[in-house]
Amino acid sequence: MAIPRGVRAAATGAVLTALLAACATTPGAPRTGSATGAGGDAGAVIGPVIRTDAGTVRGHADGEVLRYRGIPYAAPPVGDRRWAPPERPAPWTGIREAAKSGAACAQDPAGFFAVADSSEDCLYLDIAAPRTGRSGKKPVMVWIHGGGLQTGSGSQYDLAPLVTGGDVIGITINYRLGALGFLNDPALGPGADNLGLRDQTAALDWVRRNAAAFGGDPENVTVFGESAGAFSTCALVASPATEGLIDRAIVQSGPCSGYFPAGTSAPGVERHGLYVPQEEARPADRAAIEAAGCGTADDVLSCLRATDVKTWLTGPHATALARPVHGGTAAFLPEDPAKAAREGRTADIPMILGTTHDEWTMFTAMQAAKAPFDRTYFHTLLDTAYGPDRDRITAVYPVGTGPYARAVLWGRITADQGFTCPSLADARAMDTHGRSRAYAYLFADPNQPGADGTAFGAPPGFPSTATHGADLTALFGDPAHTPAQRRLTARMITYWTTFAHTGDPNTPGLPTWPPATTNGTTLLPLTPTPDGLAPAGPEEVENTHHCALFASLDGR
């Protein structure tokens, strides 16, 4: 059953709910409480004292890095600041010990990738800086975590491998999630749309003001993120509110112009994109406000601020409201970031955009664990998504062998249609319309730790694939890596951090990575091959991913 147009916004929440599962099960993403996670190191060596524009912080030495944890970049969004735009933090006196990360933003503790220690008082960031390295100001890389805009925290990721391997300053941030970050209603007042994105922007503004104190170059800031962090990055580079705050961007597994045909993201969900027109979103938001008992209140906002935070963390509203809105009075996103990307109207900055080879197989594996992914079910999915064009899809995507062949194939089809092809189109548009270059990649190692699906509930015998989140394991490293995979991690870190330094990922000693439109659409495959990587040319890209077919179905 299709969702009525008026509540289509819930569809975006549905796909983000699915996508957040990936990060929850990716071994490469350090977990809260690990030696490099949120808990801090009780035996850490005292580090230098740094003066920020709000007060003084003292970091701690941890191996080859200096860490500064739990620095407030905005005032706590509690009480009268709940559902209000972020404000600068209040100054403090004395020295603030920056030894422990701040709490994750409020979230359902039972959700995928959820953090148990969550709170509304959560607008904090962590910094990692190299203890040694080249002199001079260092590029700053700001990581935006995934989690479907519903769960996760910046402190679940350790940027130390990039910091030490690429001589950069690494920063992870928290931002408001779910309804607390994305409720959309006139009762909230002006400037209260897309609060989670506004938090990210406030963090970037803090970086501009304070990066130099930590050895960073405030005029060289790279924003990068995966999944919901990638969708966020796309929104940030499309927003006039971030002008002057972002110098480069990396979008991992969250193509700006991605969309999902009917039934793809969840049964009964109609076709939808990742960003929702404000007017389409409003009925779901109003329904949530009424369910909270505030729909007829004399002062709706005061009523909402008096509700128990748990009201907003569980149930259908937690999913339905976790989506950015655009247009109308949503000043942060005057237009759809997908449209801005397709037409080359995002910020004119160098960008890297990419996906994994089999983004959707994680979700088809979870489906296969619950019910047979047989011929009937496969054809039902095809009919729902592509209708009379079903045969055009099956003509170029033959079913392989094995008990889960159709589940793997549906994952491949959805990966190409919803991730790889839109990501390539975005890179091509940005590279063509702007003065800056864009670079495209495809992560294609099917054997990263956890890729066999056991971590996310795949049935026994489900094939290993390069699924959603596999690139995180490679980028941040994993103790279970083979020598070839360790080389791949080193290459990715070099590409990523070289790009942060110069706006161009190319560097001596690694295969040349042409811009997206050099001699047609060019794609760099990232695989643990012993002899290097060879860019895939236009013919190989088209024959493998069938982007022209999907573009014709989409009417582009």
Buried (B, 14 or more C-beta within 10 A) or exposed (E): EEBEEEBBBBBBBBBBBBBBBBBBBBBBBBBBBEEBBBBBBEEBEEBEEBEBEBBBBBBBBBBBBBBBBBBBBBBBBBEEBBBBBBEBBEEEEEEBBBBBBBBBBBBBBEBBBBBEBBBBBBBBBBBBBBBEBEEEBBBBBBBBBBBBBBBBBBBBBBBBBBBBBBBBBBBBBBBBBBBBBBBBBBBBEEBBBBBBBBBBBBBBBBBBBBBBBBBBBBEBBBBBBBBBBBBBBBBBBBBEBBEEBBBBBBBBBBBBBBBBBBBBBBEEBBBBBBBBBBBBBBBBBBBBBEEBEBBEBEEBBEBBBBBEBEBBBBEEBBBBBBBBBBBBBBBBBBBBBBBBBBEBBBBEBBBBBBBBBBBBBBBBBBBBBEEEBEEEBBEEBBBBBBEEBBEBBBEEBEEEEEBBBBBBBBBBBBBBBBBBBBBBBBBBBBBEBBEBBBBBBBBBBBBBBBBBBBBBBBBEEBBBBBBBBBBBBBBBBBEEBEEEBBBBBBBBBBBBBBBBBBBBBBBEEBBBBBBBBBEEBBBBBBBBBEEEBEBBBBEBBBEBBBBEBBBEBBEE
